[in-house]
Amino acid sequence: MSTSFTTRPSAWPLERILFAMAGSVTLISALLAAVVSPWFLILTTFVGVNQWAFVVLRACPASLVLKRLGKTPQCHW
């Protein structure tokens, strides 16, 4: 019986890291808005604006930093 394994890349691509960062910051800011102050919703807005910047401009501040740290994008536009 032959068993074949597919190899998975060990490092996360840039887009996956961006989604993880955006989701984490959004959840933390929503929690802080509920517990501390509604002004923390500004942080959620900032995350949303940066996500749209990445979609429209193909770059956002976090993606530029991650590229400089050596992360490669999975999508090559």
SEFIZA-3560 file (N, C-alpha, C; in Angstrom, 3 decimals):
REM SEFIZA-3560
<numar><xx>0.836</xx><yy>-1.169</yy><zz>0.000</zz><atom>N</atom></numar>
<numar><xx>0.000</xx><yy>0.000</yy><zz>0.000</zz><atom>CA</atom></numar>
<numar><xx>0.887</xx><yy>1.240</yy><zz>0.000</zz><atom>C</atom></numar>
<numar><xx>0.644</xx><yy>2.098</yy><zz>-0.931</zz><atom>N</atom></numar>
<numar><xx>1.443</xx><yy>3.307</yy><zz>-1.088</zz><atom>CA</atom></numar>
<numar><xx>0.749</xx><yy>4.482</yy><zz>-0.403</zz><atom>C</atom></numar>
<numar><xx>1.495</xx><yy>5.202</yy><zz>0.369</zz><atom>N</atom></numar>
<numar><xx>0.965</xx><yy>6.378</yy><zz>1.048</zz><atom>CA</atom></numar>
<numar><xx>1.711</xx><yy>7.594</yy><zz>0.543</zz><atom>C</atom></numar>
<numar><xx>0.962</xx><yy>8.573</yy><zz>0.069</zz><atom>N</atom></numar>
<numar><xx>1.603</xx><yy>9.804</yy><zz>-0.400</zz><atom>CA</atom></numar>
<numar><xx>1.217</xx><yy>10.946</yy><zz>0.526</zz><atom>C</atom></numar>
<numar><xx>2.175</xx><yy>11.729</yy><zz>0.825</zz><atom>N</atom></numar>
<numar><xx>1.966</xx><yy>12.881</yy><zz>1.694</zz><atom>CA</atom></numar>
<numar><xx>2.233</xx><yy>14.147</yy><zz>0.899</zz><atom>C</atom></numar>
<numar><xx>1.417</xx><yy>15.122</yy><zz>1.117</zz><atom>N</atom></numar>
<numar><xx>1.684</xx><yy>16.417</yy><zz>0.506</zz><atom>CA</atom></numar>
<numar><xx>2.437</xx><yy>17.262</yy><zz>1.512</zz><atom>C</atom></numar>
<numar><xx>3.404</xx><yy>17.968</yy><zz>1.031</zz><atom>N</atom></numar>
<numar><xx>4.180</xx><yy>18.818</yy><zz>1.924</zz><atom>CA</atom></numar>
<numar><xx>3.521</xx><yy>20.173</yy><zz>2.023</zz><atom>C</atom></numar>
<numar><xx>3.451</xx><yy>20.675</yy><zz>3.211</zz><atom>N</atom></numar>
<numar><xx>2.878</xx><yy>21.995</yy><zz>3.448</zz><atom>CA</atom></numar>
<numar><xx>4.013</xx><yy>22.948</yy><zz>3.763</zz><atom>C</atom></numar>
<numar><xx>3.922</xx><yy>24.160</yy><zz>3.286</zz><atom>N</atom></numar>
<numar><xx>4.973</xx><yy>25.120</yy><zz>3.623</zz><atom>CA</atom></numar>
<numar><xx>4.989</xx><yy>25.386</yy><zz>5.124</zz><atom>C</atom></numar>
<numar><xx>6.173</xx><yy>25.529</yy><zz>5.653</zz><atom>N</atom></numar>
<numar><xx>6.292</xx><yy>25.714</yy><zz>7.098</zz><atom>CA</atom></numar>
<numar><xx>5.960</xx><yy>27.138</yy><zz>7.533</zz><atom>C</atom></numar>
<numar><xx>6.152</xx><yy>28.096</yy><zz>6.657</zz><atom>N</atom></numar>
<numar><xx>5.897</xx><yy>29.494</yy><zz>7.019</zz><atom>CA</atom></numar>
<numar><xx>4.564</xx><yy>29.959</yy><zz>6.443</zz><atom>C</atom></numar>
<numar><xx>3.898</xx><yy>30.806</yy><zz>7.171</zz><atom>N</atom></numar>
<numar><xx>2.640</xx><yy>31.375</yy><zz>6.691</zz><atom>CA</atom></numar>
<numar><xx>2.932</xx><yy>32.431</yy><zz>5.639</zz><atom>C</atom></numar>
<numar><xx>2.110</xx><yy>32.505</yy><zz>4.592</zz><atom>N</atom></numar>
<numar><xx>2.280</xx><yy>33.583</yy><zz>3.617</zz><atom>CA</atom></numar>
<numar><xx>1.803</xx><yy>34.913</yy><zz>4.207</zz><atom>C</atom></numar>
<numar><xx>2.187</xx><yy>35.969</yy><zz>3.550</zz><atom>N</atom></numar>
<numar><xx>1.892</xx><yy>37.322</yy><zz>4.014</zz><atom>CA</atom></numar>
<numar><xx>0.402</xx><yy>37.551</yy><zz>4.233</zz><atom>C</atom></numar>
<numar><xx>-0.434</xx><yy>37.092</yy><zz>3.313</zz><atom>N</atom></numar>
<numar><xx>-1.875</xx><yy>37.331</yy><zz>3.428</zz><atom>CA</atom></numar>
<numar><xx>-2.468</xx><yy>36.657</yy><zz>4.664</zz><atom>C</atom></numar>
<numar><xx>-1.991</xx><yy>35.470</yy><zz>4.983</zz><atom>N</atom></numar>
<numar><xx>-2.511</xx><yy>34.760</yy><zz>6.160</zz><atom>CA</atom></numar>
<numar><xx>-2.128</xx><yy>35.490</yy><zz>7.444</zz><atom>C</atom></numar>
<numar><xx>-0.926</xx><yy>36.020</yy><zz>7.483</zz><atom>N</atom></numar>
<numar><xx>-0.480</xx><yy>36.786</yy><zz>8.653</zz><atom>CA</atom></numar>
<numar><xx>-1.313</xx><yy>38.055</yy><zz>8.794</zz><atom>C</atom></numar>
<numar><xx>-1.589</xx><yy>38.724</yy><zz>7.663</zz><atom>N</atom></numar>
<numar><xx>-2.402</xx><yy>39.945</yy><zz>7.708</zz><atom>CA</atom></numar>
<numar><xx>-3.808</xx><yy>39.667</yy><zz>8.224</zz><atom>C</atom></numar>
<numar><xx>-4.425</xx><yy>38.565</yy><zz>7.760</zz><atom>N</atom></numar>
<numar><xx>-5.757</xx><yy>38.215</yy><zz>8.246</zz><atom>CA</atom></numar>
<numar><xx>-5.735</xx><yy>37.909</yy><zz>9.733</zz><atom>C</atom></numar>
<numar><xx>-4.705</xx><yy>37.206</yy><zz>10.197</zz><atom>N</atom></numar>
<numar><xx>-4.595</xx><yy>36.886</yy><zz>11.625</zz><atom>CA</atom></numar>
<numar><xx>-4.414</xx><yy>38.153</yy><zz>12.459</zz><atom>C</atom></numar>
<numar><xx>-3.576</xx><yy>39.065</yy><zz>11.982</zz><atom>N</atom></numar>
<numar><xx>-3.357</xx><yy>40.325</yy><zz>12.699</zz><atom>CA</atom></numar>
<numar><xx>-4.634</xx><yy>41.161</yy><zz>12.739</zz><atom>C</atom></numar>
<numar><xx>-5.309</xx><yy>41.284</yy><zz>11.599</zz><atom>N</atom></numar>
<numar><xx>-6.525</xx><yy>42.096</yy><zz>11.534</zz><atom>CA</atom></numar>
<numar><xx>-7.621</xx><yy>41.513</yy><zz>12.423</zz><atom>C</atom></numar>
<numar><xx>-7.782</xx><yy>40.212</yy><zz>12.397</zz><atom>N</atom></numar>
<numar><xx>-8.791</xx><yy>39.577</yy><zz>13.245</zz><atom>CA</atom></numar>
<numar><xx>-8.499</xx><yy>39.742</yy><zz>14.717</zz><atom>C</atom></numar>
<numar><xx>-7.235</xx><yy>39.587</yy><zz>15.095</zz><atom>N</atom></numar>
<numar><xx>-6.850</xx><yy>39.738</yy><zz>16.502</zz><atom>CA</atom></numar>
<numar><xx>-7.074</xx><yy>41.160</yy><zz>16.994</zz><atom>C</atom></numar>
<numar><xx>-6.637</xx><yy>42.133</yy><zz>16.204</zz><atom>N</atom></numar>
<numar><xx>-6.789</xx><yy>43.534</yy><zz>16.610</zz><atom>CA</atom></numar>
<numar><xx>-8.266</xx><yy>43.918</yy><zz>16.669</zz><atom>C</atom></numar>
<numar><xx>-9.070</xx><yy>43.417</yy><zz>15.735</zz><atom>N</atom></numar>
<numar><xx>-10.504</xx><yy>43.715</yy><zz>15.745</zz><atom>CA</atom></numar>
<numar><xx>-11.173</xx><yy>43.141</yy><zz>16.991</zz><atom>C</atom></numar>
<numar><xx>-10.862</xx><yy>41.896</yy><zz>17.329</zz><atom>N</atom></numar>
<numar><xx>-11.441</xx><yy>41.285</yy><zz>18.530</zz><atom>CA</atom></numar>
<numar><xx>-11.008</xx><yy>42.003</yy><zz>19.804</zz><atom>C</atom></numar>
<numar><xx>-9.728</xx><yy>42.357</yy><zz>19.879</zz><atom>N</atom></numar>
<numar><xx>-9.227</xx><yy>43.062</yy><zz>21.067</zz><atom>CA</atom></numar>
<numar><xx>-9.870</xx><yy>44.437</yy><zz>21.191</zz><atom>C</atom></numar>
<numar><xx>-9.989</xx><yy>45.154</yy><zz>20.064</zz><atom>N</atom></numar>
<numar><xx>-10.587</xx><yy>46.493</yy><zz>20.140</zz><atom>CA</atom></numar>
<numar><xx>-12.075</xx><yy>46.417</yy><zz>20.482</zz><atom>C</atom></numar>
<numar><xx>-12.781</xx><yy>45.401</yy><zz>19.987</zz><atom>N</atom></numar>
<numar><xx>-14.193</xx><yy>45.246</yy><zz>20.346</zz><atom>CA</atom></numar>
<numar><xx>-14.341</xx><yy>44.948</yy><zz>21.837</zz><atom>C</atom></numar>
<numar><xx>-13.470</xx><yy>44.107</yy><zz>22.358</zz><atom>N</atom></numar>
<numar><xx>-13.487</xx><yy>43.805</yy><zz>23.790</zz><atom>CA</atom></numar>
<numar><xx>-13.180</xx><yy>45.055</yy><zz>24.612</zz><atom>C</atom></numar>
<numar><xx>-12.168</xx><yy>45.810</yy><zz>24.206</zz><atom>N</atom></numar>
<numar><xx>-11.818</xx><yy>47.038</yy><zz>24.926</zz><atom>CA</atom></numar>
<numar><xx>-12.939</xx><yy>48.077</yy><zz>24.826</zz><atom>C</atom></numar>
<numar><xx>-13.617</xx><yy>48.130</yy><zz>23.682</zz><atom>N</atom></numar>
<numar><xx>-14.740</xx><yy>49.069</yy><zz>23.539</zz><atom>CA</atom></numar>
<numar><xx>-15.883</xx><yy>48.693</yy><zz>24.469</zz><atom>C</atom></numar>
<numar><xx>-16.102</xx><yy>47.405</yy><zz>24.659</zz><atom>N</atom></numar>
<numar><xx>-17.181</xx><yy>46.956</yy><zz>25.541</zz><atom>CA</atom></numar>
<numar><xx>-16.833</xx><yy>47.136</yy><zz>27.008</zz><atom>C</atom></numar>
<numar><xx>-15.561</xx><yy>46.965</yy><zz>27.356</zz><atom>N</atom></numar>
<numar><xx>-15.163</xx><yy>46.976</yy><zz>28.761</zz><atom>CA</atom></numar>
<numar><xx>-14.648</xx><yy>48.342</yy><zz>29.210</zz><atom>C</atom></numar>
<numar><xx>-13.848</xx><yy>48.995</yy><zz>28.385</zz><atom>N</atom></numar>
<numar><xx>-13.167</xx><yy>50.216</yy><zz>28.818</zz><atom>CA</atom></numar>
<numar><xx>-13.849</xx><yy>51.479</yy><zz>28.301</zz><atom>C</atom></numar>
<numar><xx>-13.838</xx><yy>51.646</yy><zz>26.978</zz><atom>N</atom></numar>
<numar><xx>-14.372</xx><yy>52.876</yy><zz>26.393</zz><atom>CA</atom></numar>
<numar><xx>-14.783</xx><yy>52.629</yy><zz>24.948</zz><atom>C</atom></numar>
<numar><xx>-15.883</xx><yy>53.221</yy><zz>24.513</zz><atom>N</atom></numar>
<numar><xx>-16.283</xx><yy>53.070</yy><zz>23.112</zz><atom>CA</atom></numar>
<numar><xx>-15.299</xx><yy>53.714</yy><zz>22.134</zz><atom>C</atom></numar>
<numar><xx>-14.399</xx><yy>54.528</yy><zz>22.620</zz><atom>N</atom></numar>
<numar><xx>-13.400</xx><yy>55.150</yy><zz>21.757</zz><atom>CA</atom></numar>
<numar><xx>-12.464</xx><yy>54.121</yy><zz>21.123</zz><atom>C</atom></numar>
<numar><xx>-12.409</xx><yy>52.921</yy><zz>21.677</zz><atom>N</atom></numar>
<numar><xx>-11.572</xx><yy>51.879</yy><zz>21.092</zz><atom>CA</atom></numar>
<numar><xx>-12.126</xx><yy>51.382</yy><zz>19.757</zz><atom>C</atom></numar>
<numar><xx>-13.352</xx><yy>51.755</yy><zz>19.414</zz><atom>N</atom></numar>
<numar><xx>-13.902</xx><yy>51.395</yy><zz>18.109</zz><atom>CA</atom></numar>
<numar><xx>-13.174</xx><yy>52.114</yy><zz>16.972</zz><atom>C</atom></numar>
<numar><xx>-12.466</xx><yy>53.186</yy><zz>17.299</zz><atom>N</atom></numar>
<numar><xx>-11.633</xx><yy>53.855</yy><zz>16.295</zz><atom>CA</atom></numar>
<numar><xx>-10.563</xx><yy>52.901</yy><zz>15.789</zz><atom>C</atom></numar>
<numar><xx>-10.034</xx><yy>52.067</yy><zz>16.663</zz><atom>N</atom></numar>
<numar><xx>-9.039</xx><yy>51.066</yy><zz>16.271</zz><atom>CA</atom></numar>
<numar><xx>-9.641</xx><yy>50.059</yy><zz>15.286</zz><atom>C</atom></numar>
<numar><xx>-10.885</xx><yy>49.665</yy><zz>15.515</zz><atom>N</atom></numar>
<numar><xx>-11.568</xx><yy>48.769</yy><zz>14.590</zz><atom>CA</atom></numar>
<numar><xx>-11.733</xx><yy>49.424</yy><zz>13.221</zz><atom>C</atom></numar>
<numar><xx>-12.066</xx><yy>50.697</yy><zz>13.206</zz><atom>N</atom></numar>
<numar><xx>-12.184</xx><yy>51.442</yy><zz>11.951</zz><atom>CA</atom></numar>
<numar><xx>-10.848</xx><yy>51.489</yy><zz>11.223</zz><atom>C</atom></numar>
<numar><xx>-9.777</xx><yy>51.714</yy><zz>11.962</zz><atom>N</atom></numar>
<numar><xx>-8.433</xx><yy>51.752</yy><zz>11.380</zz><atom>CA</atom></numar>
<numar><xx>-8.094</xx><yy>50.417</yy><zz>10.712</zz><atom>C</atom></numar>
<numar><xx>-8.453</xx><yy>49.316</yy><zz>11.350</zz><atom>N</atom></numar>
<numar><xx>-8.204</xx><yy>47.993</yy><zz>10.775</zz><atom>CA</atom></numar>
<numar><xx>-8.986</xx><yy>47.827</yy><zz>9.475</zz><atom>C</atom></numar>
<numar><xx>-10.248</xx><yy>48.224</yy><zz>9.472</zz><atom>N</atom></numar>
<numar><xx>-11.065</xx><yy>48.115</yy><zz>8.266</zz><atom>CA</atom></numar>
<numar><xx>-10.527</xx><yy>48.952</yy><zz>7.118</zz><atom>C</atom></numar>
<numar><xx>-10.074</xx><yy>50.153</yy><zz>7.409</zz><atom>N</atom></numar>
<numar><xx>-9.506</xx><yy>51.026</yy><zz>6.375</zz><atom>CA</atom></numar>
<numar><xx>-8.243</xx><yy>50.398</yy><zz>5.796</zz><atom>C</atom></numar>
<numar><xx>-7.416</xx><yy>49.817</yy><zz>6.646</zz><atom>N</atom></numar>
<numar><xx>-6.196</xx><yy>49.182</yy><zz>6.159</zz><atom>CA</atom></numar>
<numar><xx>-6.484</xx><yy>47.929</yy><zz>5.335</zz><atom>C</atom></numar>
<numar><xx>-7.534</xx><yy>47.204</yy><zz>5.670</zz><atom>N</atom></numar>
<numar><xx>-7.898</xx><yy>46.043</yy><zz>4.859</zz><atom>CA</atom></numar>
<numar><xx>-8.338</xx><yy>46.483</yy><zz>3.461</zz><atom>C</atom></numar>
<numar><xx>-9.127</xx><yy>47.551</yy><zz>3.381</zz><atom>N</atom></numar>
<numar><xx>-9.523</xx><yy>48.067</yy><zz>2.078</zz><atom>CA</atom></numar>
<numar><xx>-8.332</xx><yy>48.631</yy><zz>1.313</zz><atom>C</atom></numar>
<numar><xx>-7.384</xx><yy>49.237</yy><zz>2.027</zz><atom>N</atom></numar>
<numar><xx>-6.168</xx><yy>49.735</yy><zz>1.366</zz><atom>CA</atom></numar>
<numar><xx>-5.403</xx><yy>48.581</yy><zz>0.729</zz><atom>C</atom></numar>
<numar><xx>-5.345</xx><yy>47.454</yy><zz>1.426</zz><atom>N</atom></numar>
<numar><xx>-4.648</xx><yy>46.292</yy><zz>0.878</zz><atom>CA</atom></numar>
<numar><xx>-5.360</xx><yy>45.763</yy><zz>-0.355</zz><atom>C</atom></numar>
<numar><xx>-6.679</xx><yy>45.770</yy><zz>-0.351</zz><atom>N</atom></numar>
<numar><xx>-7.451</xx><yy>45.276</yy><zz>-1.488</zz><atom>CA</atom></numar>
<numar><xx>-7.282</xx><yy>46.210</yy><zz>-2.694</zz><atom>C</atom></numar>
<numar><xx>-7.404</xx><yy>47.503</yy><zz>-2.468</zz><atom>N</atom></numar>
<numar><xx>-7.394</xx><yy>48.462</yy><zz>-3.573</zz><atom>CA</atom></numar>
<numar><xx>-5.976</xx><yy>48.779</yy><zz>-4.049</zz><atom>C</atom></numar>
<numar><xx>-5.069</xx><yy>49.008</yy><zz>-3.118</zz><atom>N</atom></numar>
<numar><xx>-3.719</xx><yy>49.457</yy><zz>-3.469</zz><atom>CA</atom></numar>
<numar><xx>-2.684</xx><yy>48.340</yy><zz>-3.491</zz><atom>C</atom></numar>
<numar><xx>-3.088</xx><yy>47.137</yy><zz>-3.091</zz><atom>N</atom></numar>
<numar><xx>-2.203</xx><yy>45.983</yy><zz>-2.998</zz><atom>CA</atom></numar>
<numar><xx>-1.114</xx><yy>46.159</yy><zz>-1.943</zz><atom>C</atom></numar>
<numar><xx>-1.337</xx><yy>47.068</yy><zz>-1.018</zz><atom>N</atom></numar>
<numar><xx>-0.387</xx><yy>47.283</yy><zz>0.064</zz><atom>CA</atom></numar>
<numar><xx>-1.083</xx><yy>48.024</yy><zz>1.198</zz><atom>C</atom></numar>
<numar><xx>-0.641</xx><yy>47.752</yy><zz>2.401</zz><atom>N</atom></numar>
<numar><xx>-1.071</xx><yy>48.482</yy><zz>3.588</zz><atom>CA</atom></numar>
<numar><xx>0.162</xx><yy>48.598</yy><zz>4.482</zz><atom>C</atom></numar>
<numar><xx>0.127</xx><yy>49.423</yy><zz>5.521</zz><atom>N</atom></numar>
<numar><xx>1.328</xx><yy>49.575</yy><zz>6.344</zz><atom>CA</atom></numar>
<numar><xx>1.866</xx><yy>48.246</yy><zz>6.895</zz><atom>C</atom></numar>
<numar><xx>0.976</xx><yy>47.373</yy><zz>7.342</zz><atom>N</atom></numar>
<numar><xx>1.443</xx><yy>46.092</yy><zz>7.893</zz><atom>CA</atom></numar>
<numar><xx>2.082</xx><yy>45.220</yy><zz>6.815</zz><atom>C</atom></numar>
<numar><xx>1.522</xx><yy>45.228</yy><zz>5.598</zz><atom>N</atom></numar>
<numar><xx>2.105</xx><yy>44.403</yy><zz>4.535</zz><atom>CA</atom></numar>
<numar><xx>3.482</xx><yy>44.917</yy><zz>4.130</zz><atom>C</atom></numar>
<numar><xx>3.665</xx><yy>46.221</yy><zz>4.142</zz><atom>N</atom></numar>
<numar><xx>4.977</xx><yy>46.782</yy><zz>3.812</zz><atom>CA</atom></numar>
<numar><xx>6.024</xx><yy>46.371</yy><zz>4.846</zz><atom>C</atom></numar>
<numar><xx>5.645</xx><yy>46.394</yy><zz>6.122</zz><atom>N</atom></numar>
<numar><xx>6.571</xx><yy>45.980</yy><zz>7.182</zz><atom>CA</atom></numar>
<numar><xx>6.882</xx><yy>44.496</yy><zz>7.056</zz><atom>C</atom></numar>
<numar><xx>5.859</xx><yy>43.672</yy><zz>6.825</zz><atom>N</atom></numar>
<numar><xx>6.074</xx><yy>42.230</yy><zz>6.711</zz><atom>CA</atom></numar>
<numar><xx>6.936</xx><yy>41.876</yy><zz>5.501</zz><atom>C</atom></numar>
<numar><xx>6.770</xx><yy>42.607</yy><zz>4.402</zz><atom>N</atom></numar>
<numar><xx>7.614</xx><yy>42.366</yy><zz>3.221</zz><atom>CA</atom></numar>
<numar><xx>9.067</xx><yy>42.688</yy><zz>3.530</zz><atom>C</atom></numar>
<numar><xx>9.292</xx><yy>43.748</yy><zz>4.285</zz><atom>N</atom></numar>
<numar><xx>10.666</xx><yy>44.096</yy><zz>4.662</zz><atom>CA</atom></numar>
<numar><xx>11.278</xx><yy>43.070</yy><zz>5.609</zz><atom>C</atom></numar>
<numar><xx>10.418</xx><yy>42.370</yy><zz>6.362</zz><atom>N</atom></numar>
<numar><xx>10.897</xx><yy>41.319</yy><zz>7.253</zz><atom>CA</atom></numar>
<numar><xx>11.083</xx><yy>39.990</yy><zz>6.523</zz><atom>C</atom></numar>
<numar><xx>10.798</xx><yy>39.965</yy><zz>5.226</zz><atom>N</atom></numar>
<numar><xx>11.073</xx><yy>38.784</yy><zz>4.426</zz><atom>CA</atom></numar>
<numar><xx>9.891</xx><yy>37.878</yy><zz>4.137</zz><atom>C</atom></numar>
<numar><xx>8.680</xx><yy>38.285</yy><zz>4.517</zz><atom>N</atom></numar>
<numar><xx>7.508</xx><yy>37.462</yy><zz>4.220</zz><atom>CA</atom></numar>
<numar><xx>7.135</xx><yy>37.644</yy><zz>2.757</zz><atom>C</atom></numar>
<numar><xx>6.807</xx><yy>36.541</yy><zz>2.107</zz><atom>N</atom></numar>
<numar><xx>6.447</xx><yy>36.621</yy><zz>0.698</zz><atom>CA</atom></numar>
<numar><xx>4.945</xx><yy>36.439</yy><zz>0.538</zz><atom>C</atom></numar>
<numar><xx>4.344</xx><yy>37.191</yy><zz>-0.377</zz><atom>N</atom></numar>
<numar><xx>2.908</xx><yy>37.034</yy><zz>-0.615</zz><atom>CA</atom></numar>
<numar><xx>2.612</xx><yy>35.752</yy><zz>-1.382</zz><atom>C</atom></numar>
<numar><xx>1.448</xx><yy>35.178</yy><zz>-1.112</zz><atom>N</atom></numar>
<numar><xx>1.027</xx><yy>33.980</yy><zz>-1.829</zz><atom>CA</atom></numar>
<numar><xx>0.413</xx><yy>34.381</yy><zz>-3.160</zz><atom>C</atom></numar>
<numar><xx>-0.275</xx><yy>35.516</yy><zz>-3.197</zz><atom>N</atom></numar>
<numar><xx>-0.882</xx><yy>36.008</yy><zz>-4.439</zz><atom>CA</atom></numar>
<numar><xx>0.113</xx><yy>36.925</yy><zz>-5.136</zz><atom>C</atom></numar>
<numar><xx>0.381</xx><yy>36.648</yy><zz>-6.381</zz><atom>N</atom></numar>
<numar><xx>1.278</xx><yy>37.507</yy><zz>-7.171</zz><atom>CA</atom></numar>
<numar><xx>0.436</xx><yy>38.182</yy><zz>-8.235</zz><atom>C</atom></numar>
<numar><xx>0.039</xx><yy>39.433</yy><zz>-7.966</zz><atom>N</atom></numar>
<numar><xx>-0.842</xx><yy>40.155</yy><zz>-8.862</zz><atom>CA</atom></numar>
<numar><xx>-0.097</xx><yy>40.662</yy><zz>-10.050</zz><atom>C</atom></numar>
//
